[in-house]
Amino acid sequence: MPLSSVILDARSAGAKLPRNLIAFEKAAKRWQGSYELLLVDDTGDRRLPALAQRYRAVLLSCGSTPLGGRLNAAVSASRGELLLFPGLGDRRAVNWLSHRLVEVEPSGQWDAAVLPVRRHGWLRRWWLLQRPSPLDTFWVVRAWFERIGGFDPQLGSDALPDLLERLRACQARVSIETA
């Protein structure tokens, strides 16, 4: 399995950051490959260095920029062939990550994938036609990320959905997953 770069944003995660790090640690125990965990921060919270050290995350401080700019900075500092942006709102993602990423190869059948947050009722199928949520879990092959120029650095919460739309527009193979 190739090196995966897992990128979390401290501002977006907010108070859920410790829980997200615990959940990711559980998922990563089943991975056979290697990964690096990057935590991008523009908050200046004094508790983050200790938290990052506890979970063996690289803490990247950046200025007060929108989410797209912060995530671009983290990707620039990363080395992985796969870029993973764990969602912040769905516990199913832990189980999905721990099983699905074991079998991932960057030259496989997809260029990007999304695990959407659970939506109820008949709207679930209709969701495929809608913009994804920033709470969804995204991952993309680095080559495609670089090919389309990364995130729009001016975008906030729309940075991840915008990236996915541009990947689709460039004919990248995007998988919508279920857990």
MOQUIRA-V725943 format. One record per run of one state. SS is the DSSP state (H for helix, E for strand, L for the rest). FROM is the first residue (numbers start at 0). TO is the last residue. If there is no record, write none. Layout:
SS_FROM_TO / SS_FROM_TO
This chain:
L_0_2 / E_3_8 / H_9_27 / L_28_33 / E_34_40 / L_41_46 / H_47_53 / L_54_55 / E_56_60 / L_61_65 / H_66_76 / L_77_80 / E_81_84 / L_85_90 / H_91_102 / L_103_110 / E_111_114 / L_115_121 / H_122_128 / L_129_135 / E_136_140 / H_141_146 / L_147_157 / H_158_168 / L_169_172 / E_173_176 / L_177_178
